Amino acid sequence: MRTVVLLLTMLLTFSVVQGQRVKEKISNDATGGLGQIDDKRYTWGYYLGLNSYDYKFDYNEVTDDILTETSIGFNVGLVGDVKLHEYINLRLEPGISFVTRNLTFNDPSFTMPNDFEREVTSTYINVPLLVKFSTKRLNNWKPFIVGGASWSHNLSSNEENPNDNSTGQFRQRTNLFNYEIGIGIDFYLFFFKFTPSIRGVFAINDELIRDADPSSPYTGNVASMQTRGIFLNFTFQ
């Protein structure tokens, strides 16, 4: 979270400085095939991107942490944008994310290698509703911040699976609610607008399904488990 705030501060400061120095140029979208895209009430697009997910664990008692090994996943989705104000837009960005995390449990009762690790593969359908706050356009680029809430449906949650970690099944809740915050820059190219952005995603609700055994070494001491993620998206409108 501190990293996102620091990047946002640096981006806005850089925008102000550049805005004082920049000279007026011909807008690419004015000379291309789309006209002035920011003058349109409704715009559409799609995005491709990368993600890195992990978990935030809270414990009932002090213990060795459950270690989360993350890997790079893939995002793809659509963008619907409504202009509310010259500098404010409402965005709906439904998409799908493919995620893999490896969990390592440190418990002295474990004796077999397979007891220590669980591979958690998730496929999330994400539906974020976001508000985008932009700065004044500087020739052919415009920085912005974005924030809002999202709902995620985990197609690989195993929530209804009767088996638990005693048989090697790690289970999560199917539905998550999150808040999101990020930054990015709109680049106005000749025929479309290209937008790289970075965004943090933070789950609000506990998503861990406990094992049947209340003293399970996997879930017995976990007070809550919440997803955290970082998205690097590239949007085309």
C-alpha positions as CSV (number, residue, x, y, z in Angstrom):
1,M,0.0,0.0,0.0
2,R,2.8,2.4,0.8
3,T,4.4,1.6,-2.6
4,V,1.2,2.5,-4.4
5,V,0.9,5.8,-2.5
6,L,4.6,6.7,-3.2
7,L,4.2,5.9,-6.9
8,L,1.1,8.0,-7.0
9,T,2.8,11.0,-5.4
10,M,5.8,10.8,-7.7
11,L,3.5,10.5,-10.8
12,L,1.4,13.6,-9.9
13,T,4.5,15.7,-9.1
14,F,6.0,14.7,-12.4
15,S,2.8,15.6,-14.2
16,V,2.7,19.1,-12.7
17,V,6.3,19.8,-13.5
18,Q,5.9,18.5,-17.1
19,G,2.7,20.5,-17.5
20,Q,4.6,23.7,-16.8
21,R,7.3,22.9,-19.4
22,V,5.4,21.2,-22.2
23,K,4.6,23.1,-25.4
24,E,1.3,22.6,-27.3
25,K,1.4,19.9,-30.0
26,I,-1.1,18.4,-32.5
27,S,-3.2,15.8,-30.8
28,N,-2.7,12.3,-32.3
29,D,-6.3,11.4,-31.9
30,A,-7.4,14.6,-33.6
31,T,-5.5,13.7,-36.7
32,G,-6.2,9.9,-36.6
33,G,-9.4,8.0,-37.3
34,L,-11.1,8.3,-33.9
35,G,-11.5,12.0,-33.4
36,Q,-11.1,13.4,-29.9
37,I,-11.7,10.3,-27.9
38,D,-12.0,12.1,-24.6
39,D,-15.0,14.1,-25.9
40,K,-17.1,10.9,-26.2
41,R,-19.6,10.1,-23.5
42,Y,-19.1,6.3,-23.8
43,T,-16.0,4.4,-24.9
44,W,-15.0,0.7,-25.0
45,G,-11.9,-1.3,-25.1
46,Y,-10.0,-4.3,-23.8
47,Y,-7.0,-5.1,-21.6
48,L,-4.2,-7.6,-21.3
49,G,-1.9,-7.9,-18.3
50,L,0.0,-9.7,-15.7
51,N,-0.7,-10.4,-12.0
52,S,1.0,-11.5,-8.9
53,Y,-1.2,-12.7,-6.0
54,D,-0.4,-13.8,-2.5
55,Y,-2.3,-14.2,0.9
56,K,-2.3,-12.1,4.0
57,F,-2.6,-14.5,7.1
58,D,-3.7,-13.5,10.6
59,Y,-3.3,-16.0,13.4
60,N,-5.1,-16.8,16.6
61,E,-1.8,-17.4,18.4
62,V,1.8,-16.5,17.6
63,T,3.3,-19.2,15.3
64,D,5.6,-19.8,12.4
65,D,4.1,-18.0,9.4
66,I,2.6,-19.9,6.5
67,L,4.8,-19.0,3.5
68,T,3.3,-18.0,0.2
69,E,5.3,-18.4,-3.0
70,T,3.8,-16.3,-5.8
71,S,4.2,-16.7,-9.5
72,I,3.2,-14.5,-12.5
73,G,-0.3,-14.9,-13.8
74,F,-2.3,-13.6,-16.7
75,N,-5.3,-11.2,-17.0
76,V,-7.6,-10.4,-19.9
77,G,-10.8,-8.4,-19.9
78,L,-13.1,-5.7,-21.3
79,V,-13.4,-2.0,-20.5
80,G,-16.6,0.1,-20.5
81,D,-16.0,3.8,-19.7
82,V,-18.6,6.5,-19.0
83,K,-17.5,10.2,-18.9
84,L,-19.0,11.9,-15.8
85,H,-16.8,15.1,-15.9
86,E,-13.9,16.4,-17.8
87,Y,-11.5,14.7,-15.3
88,I,-13.8,12.0,-13.9
89,N,-14.8,8.7,-15.5
90,L,-16.8,5.7,-14.3
91,R,-15.3,2.3,-15.5
92,L,-16.5,-1.3,-15.5
93,E,-13.7,-3.7,-16.2
94,P,-15.0,-7.4,-16.2
95,G,-12.2,-9.9,-16.8
96,I,-10.6,-13.2,-15.9
97,S,-7.3,-13.8,-14.0
98,F,-5.3,-17.0,-13.9
99,V,-3.3,-17.4,-10.6
100,T,-1.0,-20.0,-9.0
101,R,0.3,-19.8,-5.4
102,N,2.3,-22.3,-3.4
103,L,1.8,-22.5,0.3
104,T,4.4,-23.9,2.7
105,F,3.2,-25.0,6.2
106,N,5.6,-25.3,9.1
107,D,4.4,-27.8,11.6
108,P,6.5,-30.2,13.6
109,S,4.0,-33.0,13.2
110,F,4.6,-33.2,9.5
111,T,6.8,-36.1,8.3
112,M,6.1,-36.5,4.6
113,P,7.2,-33.9,1.9
114,N,3.6,-33.7,0.6
115,D,2.4,-32.6,4.0
116,F,4.3,-29.3,3.9
117,E,3.1,-27.9,0.6
118,R,-0.2,-27.1,-1.1
119,E,-0.4,-25.7,-4.7
120,V,-3.4,-23.4,-4.9
121,T,-4.5,-22.7,-8.5
122,S,-7.2,-20.1,-8.9
123,T,-9.2,-18.8,-11.8
124,Y,-11.0,-15.5,-10.9
125,I,-13.8,-13.8,-12.7
126,N,-13.3,-10.2,-11.7
127,V,-15.9,-7.4,-12.0
128,P,-14.4,-4.1,-10.8
129,L,-16.5,-0.9,-10.7
130,L,-13.9,2.0,-10.6
131,V,-13.8,5.8,-10.6
132,K,-10.9,7.3,-12.6
133,F,-9.6,10.7,-11.7
134,S,-7.4,12.3,-14.4
135,T,-5.1,15.3,-14.6
136,K,-5.2,17.8,-17.4
137,R,-4.1,16.3,-20.7
138,L,-0.5,17.1,-21.6
139,N,-0.4,16.9,-25.4
140,N,-0.6,13.2,-26.1
141,W,-0.5,11.7,-22.6
142,K,-2.5,12.1,-19.3
143,P,-1.8,10.6,-15.9
144,F,-4.6,9.4,-13.6
145,I,-5.5,7.5,-10.4
146,V,-8.2,4.9,-10.2
147,G,-10.0,3.3,-7.3
148,G,-13.1,1.4,-6.4
149,A,-14.6,-1.9,-5.4
150,S,-14.7,-5.3,-7.1
151,W,-16.3,-8.7,-6.8
152,S,-14.4,-11.9,-7.6
153,H,-15.7,-15.4,-8.3
154,N,-13.1,-18.1,-7.9
155,L,-13.9,-21.0,-10.3
156,S,-11.3,-23.2,-8.6
157,S,-12.2,-22.6,-5.0
158,N,-13.1,-26.2,-3.9
159,E,-15.6,-24.6,-1.5
160,E,-18.2,-27.4,-2.0
161,N,-15.6,-30.2,-1.9
162,P,-16.2,-32.4,1.2
163,N,-12.5,-33.4,1.4
164,D,-10.1,-31.1,3.2
165,N,-6.3,-30.9,3.8
166,S,-6.3,-34.3,5.5
167,T,-6.7,-35.7,1.9
168,G,-4.6,-32.9,0.3
169,Q,-7.5,-30.5,-0.7
170,F,-7.0,-26.8,0.2
171,R,-10.3,-25.0,0.0
172,Q,-11.3,-21.4,-0.4
173,R,-14.5,-19.4,-0.5
174,T,-15.9,-18.9,-4.0
175,N,-17.0,-15.2,-3.7
176,L,-14.7,-12.4,-2.7
177,F,-15.2,-8.7,-2.2
178,N,-12.2,-6.4,-2.8
179,Y,-11.1,-2.8,-2.9
180,E,-8.7,-1.6,-5.6
181,I,-6.4,1.4,-6.1
182,G,-4.0,2.2,-8.9
183,I,-2.2,4.7,-11.1
184,G,-1.6,4.9,-14.9
185,I,-1.0,7.0,-17.9
186,D,-3.2,7.4,-21.0
187,F,-1.1,7.7,-24.2
188,Y,-3.0,9.0,-27.2
189,L,-1.7,7.2,-30.3
190,F,-2.8,7.8,-33.9
191,F,-5.7,5.4,-34.0
192,F,-6.3,4.4,-30.4
193,K,-5.6,5.2,-26.8
194,F,-3.0,3.0,-25.0
195,T,-2.9,2.8,-21.2
196,P,-0.4,1.1,-19.0
197,S,-1.4,1.0,-15.4
198,I,-0.5,-0.7,-12.1
199,R,-3.2,-1.6,-9.5
200,G,-3.3,-3.1,-6.1
201,V,-6.2,-5.5,-5.2
202,F,-7.1,-6.2,-1.6
203,A,-9.7,-8.7,-0.4
204,I,-12.1,-7.6,2.4
205,N,-13.6,-10.9,3.5
206,D,-11.9,-14.1,4.9
207,E,-11.7,-16.7,2.2
208,L,-10.4,-19.7,4.0
209,I,-12.6,-22.8,4.4
210,R,-11.5,-24.6,7.6
211,D,-10.8,-28.2,7.9
212,A,-13.2,-30.5,9.7
213,D,-10.7,-31.0,12.5
214,P,-10.7,-27.8,14.7
215,S,-7.1,-28.4,15.6
216,S,-5.9,-28.9,12.0
217,P,-2.3,-27.9,11.5
218,Y,-3.3,-26.2,8.2
219,T,-6.3,-24.1,9.3
220,G,-6.8,-24.4,13.1
221,N,-4.7,-21.4,14.0
222,V,-5.7,-19.2,11.1
223,A,-7.9,-16.3,12.1
224,S,-8.3,-15.0,8.5
225,M,-6.8,-15.4,5.1
226,Q,-7.2,-12.6,2.5
227,T,-6.0,-12.3,-1.0
228,R,-3.7,-9.5,-2.1
229,G,-2.7,-8.9,-5.7
230,I,-0.9,-6.5,-8.0
231,F,-2.1,-6.1,-11.6
232,L,0.0,-4.7,-14.5
233,N,-2.5,-4.0,-17.2
234,F,-2.2,-2.7,-20.8
235,T,-5.5,-1.2,-22.0
236,F,-6.5,-0.4,-25.6
237,Q,-9.5,1.9,-26.4
